[in-house]
Amino acid sequence: MEVEAARSQKGVLPLQEGLFPSKNAILPLQTVIDISEPTNSEGISYAELKNFVAVGCIRLPHNKVDEKWACLGKWRDVSTMKEIFSDSVIVESQLLWRIEILLKRGWIRVRFKSNKRDCTRGAIQVYVLPDDGGVYRPPFSSQTLRQSLRRALRIVMMHIDLNPKLWEGDWNDSDEVIPHPSHARGKSPSGENAEQSLFYIFNTLSSPNPEPLIVGDIYSSAAMEAILVSDIPGLKSELYRYQRRSAAMMVQREVLSISTLDPRLVETKTQHFQYYYDPVRAFILCKPQMYEQARGGICAETMGLG
């Protein structure tokens, strides 16, 4: 009630009814999780970390780490942000409040460590329950509640730092913040918002690279080789090199089945992390979702060059 009253004073909307389970509520668990695993005060299981995906770290606010955590030099599990911050600090921070919501629902796990060079600073490792990990999530009373949790997870992911020094617990404040790759979508190499213009896309496309040897159909493979050396029966004009590559690539696309990653997913693969994130739906996946590319295409070379 004190937290709700404080949130009202700060002009923050109160939590929706039912967002936190009652203290005596025991939520259903997935069959692969041992029910004897310890639970937090809300009755939600803290299963082994192997059921969660490590997504990155979040740097915590300056001079707001609780004194009892100030000299904690090792990563330690945190079941609630109240173990690190006071209620008033959580209320004032939209990020910390959303982390608390996700912790209460069992969607994430976090581990805390203070900076050994500056005990007033700290960081948390964030682990997220993947959407394809086979872990059962409790049913929601409303679609609105589900969307609220997805929005909370999306905001948490916006603050993720992939710096390996931070994950290893040995970092300086001057160390570069490495945001999640999803933040780079729609931006030019200079960092400016390019809005994926046709001009930008055209100038960043890879040149066609046909490979006759990987085409299983012998007739199509032979046709590609003939095109690449400009040995085409009935054609008197000799094709330019870029034209041969484009024409051969068109043949390859028509006969070869190619799988591609779901364009909604952003692959995150570093020394410490390997997962796939959908920033629109706020989905975290362990395995990629692949789709077969459309066969064929449109050959539209630059006009006036040949």
N, C-alpha and C positions, 0 to 999 in steps of 0.2 A: 504493500500500500504506500510505503514511503517513497519507493521508486516511482510509482504511478503519479503520486502527488508532485514529485519533483519534475517529472516529465511534463505535467500539465503547466507548471509554473514556467518552464522553458519554452512553452508553446509547441511542444512535440505531441503529436497525436498519440493517444493511449493504444496499447496493444489490443488486437482483436481478441474477442472472447475465445478461449480455448487454444490460444497459441502455445501456452505452457500446460503440460499435463499436470494433474494433481499429484501431490506427494506420494499417494498410495497407488497411483496408476502404473501398471506394468505393461509396457508396450510389447507386441509380438516380436519375436526375434527370428532371424533366418535360421534354417536348420543346421547350417554348417558352423554356427557360433555356439560355443559352449554356454549354456544358460547359467553355469556357475561363475561366469565372469563377473567381476565387481560392477556395480551400477552406481550412478550418481544419486543425489538426493531426490531426483525426479523419477527414478526408476528406469532410466534408460541405460542400456548396456554399453559399457566401454569395451568393445571387442578388441582383439589383437589388431595391431597396426597393419598386419598383412591384408586385412579386409578394406583398408583405406588407401587412397592414393596421395602421395606427397606432391603438393602443388607448388610450394614455395614458402617464403617467409614474409612477415610483415614487421616493419620497424615500428616500435611503440613510441608514444609521445615523450618528449624530453621532460625530465624532472617530475614525471608523474608515476614512476614506478614505486610501489609500496615499499616501505623500509624493510619489511621482513623478507622481501625478495631481492633487496639491493645487491647482496653479495653472493647470490646463487650463481655459481660458475658452471653448472652442468644443466643440460636440458632436463626438464621435469614436466610430467603430465599435468595439465590444468583442466579441471572439470567444469570450472566456471570462471569468468573473468573477474569475479569478485575476490578471487584468491590473489589477484594482482593489483586491482584498482578498487577504490572506494565506489559506492553506489553513485555518488554525485559525479565522479569522473566518467563513469559508464554512461550516465544519462546525458552528459554534455557531448559525448562523442557518438555520432551516428554510426561510425565504423565499429567501435567497441560494442555498441548495443546490438548491432546485427550479428556480430560474432557470438555474442551471448545467446541470441535467439537460436542460431544454428547449433550451438553446443547443447542447448536444452533439448532440441529435437533429435540429437544424435546424428546430424548430417555431417558434422566435422569433428575432428579432434585437434587439439593444439598442445604444443609443448613450449615452455618458456625458459629463457636464459638471459641473464643480465650481461652487459658488456664488461669484460674484465678490465678494460681501460677506463671505463666511465660507468660506475654502478648506477648512475641516474638514468641510464639508457638501457633498453632491452629489446628483445625481439621474440617473436613466436614462430615456430614451425607450424604450418597448416596442412592437415590431412583431410581429404574430402572423401565421403562415401560415394563410390562411382555408380553411375546409373546402369552399368552393364556388369556389375560385380556379383550379381546373384543375391545381394543382401536385401531382405524384405524391409520396406519402409512402411510405417503405420499408415492406414488410410486417413484421409483428411475429411473433415466435415464439410468443407466447401472448396470450390475451385479458387476462390479468392485467397484462402489461406495458403494453398499450394503456390500460387503466384507470388505471394508475399515472401515465402521462403526462397523462391528462385531469384527474386530481386535482391534479397539479402546476400545470397551467394554471389550474384553478379557484382555487387559492390565490393565484397571481400576480394574477389578475383582482380578487380581494378587496382587494388593496393598491393598485389603480390610482387615480391622482389625475387628474381631468380639468381642473384649474385651468389656464386658458390661459396665465397668467404662468409657470407651471412648465414648460409645453411650450415656451414661447419662450425659456426659459433665464434669465429675469430675475425671481427670486422672493425673498421674505422668509420667514423661518420663521413669522412671524405670519400669513401669507396663508392664507386658508381652504382646507381640504382638501375637495375636491369628489369624493366617491366615485362609483363607477359607479351608474347608476340602478337596477340590479338589487338594490342594497342597500335601496332604499326600498319594495320589494314587501312587502305585508303590514303596513305601518306607517301609522299615522294621520298627519295633517298635523303633529301635535305631536311626531312622532318615536317615539311609543310603539308597541309591537307590538300591532296590532289584530286579528291572526289572521284577517283578512278575514271578520269576523262579518257576519251578515245585516243587522244594524242599521247597521254602518258602510257596507256596500255600498249599502243602500237610500238612505242620506243623501248619498251621493256620486255617485249615478247622474244622468246628464243628463236633463233633461225631454224628452219626445217632441217632435220638430220635423218633422212631415210636410211634404213638398214635392211637390204634385201635378204640377208642371211637369216633374219629372225622370222621371216614370213614363211609359214608352212606350205602354202600353196606354190608348187613349182612354177606354174604358169605366171602367176602374179609376180613371183620373185624374178623370173626371167624378163618380164615386162619392165620391172623397175630398173634392172641392170641396163637394159637397152635404152631406157629414157635417160639414165645418168651419163651415158656416153653419147647421147644424141644420135642413136642408131635406130631411128623410127621409120619403118617402111612407109613410103608415100609422102613423107615430110621433107620438103626441099630445104627449107630454112633451118639453120643450125640454132638450137636453143642456147640461150645464155646459161651460165652455170646455176644461177639462182633460180631460173625457170625450171631446169632439170630437177633440182632438189625439190621444188614445190610440187611438180607434177608427180614425181616418184613418191613423195610423201602422201599425196592424195590416194594413190593406189594402195599404199600400205594401210592407210586409215580405213579404206573400204573393206579390206580382207582380214585385218588383224584386230582381235578383240583385246582392248586395253582397259584395265581397271584403274580407276582414279579415286582419290580420297574425296569423301563427301565435302563439297565446297564450303559447307557451314562450319566444318571442323578446322581448328588450328592445332597443328602438331607441336607438342612441346617435348623436345628430346635433348637433354643435356646430361652432364655427368651424374646428376642426382635425381633428375625427373624424367619420366616418360609417360605421357598421357595425351589425350585429345580433348580439347575444350571447344564447346559451342558457345560463343559469347552472346548470341541472340537468345537462346533458350536456357542458358546457364546450365548446360549438361557437361558432366565430366565422364569420359569414357576411358577404359583401359585399353581397348582394342579399337583399331580404325574401322570405320564403316566405308566399305568400298563399293563403287558403282561402275558399271560398264559404260565407257564413253560412247557417245553416238558415233556410228560409223560414217565415213565420208565427211563432207564439209564443203566449204565454198573457197575456191581458189581465186583470190582477188588481189593480184599483184598491183604494185604502184603504177598508175597510168602514166604514159608518156616516156617510159624508160626503155622501150624496146619494141 
